[in-house]
Amino acid sequence: MRRMVWAAAVACVAAVGLLWQRMVLPAQESAPPLKIGVLNSAQVAREIQSLALLRRTYDEQRRAYLELITLRQNFLMLTGLEWADLRRLLSRPQRSRSDEQRIQELRRIALEREVELQRLQQTPPEKLTPQERTRLEQLTQLWKEGRAEVERLKGLMDEELRRIEAQLNQLVDEKLKQAIRKVAAEQGLDIVLDKSVVFFVRGNPVDITEATVSSLTELLQSSEGETSDKKEAKP
């Protein structure tokens, strides 16, 4: 969950121009002093990343893909139709005795083919019969198709996780801006700056880091249902 709070730093830098005009450039004596707030965006990032609700969708989808990839690696020597049959059976919440028997049969088929492939690969080519050479080619092709399926699933996982991460980053950025505006309004602040861009401020600026984290947490919790709605079916 990277770069979730950099929007705050950007917004703070944009405010430096106004701060310069009000504090450094000559100002009218009647102008009221600015009330300045400061925010530790690095601390906000650390605390927000620890929220379980932000990780739930990401972790659940990642776990689903990893389980599927491991399953395909364990049943690498199944044909495409056999693999689809296995997934269908395993997806059932309740399986009959015949379902379990079919799963065990597919497990046996995959193992027997793997053992046969290893035996043929270890046999000197000149000792293979024509039938064995043909069988070796068939099993090698089956193994390659299984590996290609594993790589395809890994690619889908990476793409899906990037999409989910982008959604979560966008959600946090939007809610962070809302939280900063809310806290600034409640405390009557004119400007909020990130601590990392502040070198000197006359007076005592108000640190709103904790208040912002609290407000942001509430906003994100209220959006948990919105995040859940964006989930897609498992691969």
Secondary structure, DSSP 4 states (H G I P E B T S, - for coil): --SSSHHHHHHHHHHHHHHHHHHTS---TTSPPP-EEEE-HHHHHHHHHT-HHHHHHHHHHHHHHHHHHHHHHHTTTS-HHHHHHHHHHHT-SS--HHHHHHHHHHHHHHHHHHHHHHHHHHS-GGG--HHHHHHHHHHHHHHHHHHHHHHHHHHHHHHHHHHHHHHHHHHHHHHHHHHHHHHHHHTT-SEEEEGGG-S--SS--EE-HHHHHHHHHHHHHHTHHHHHHT-----
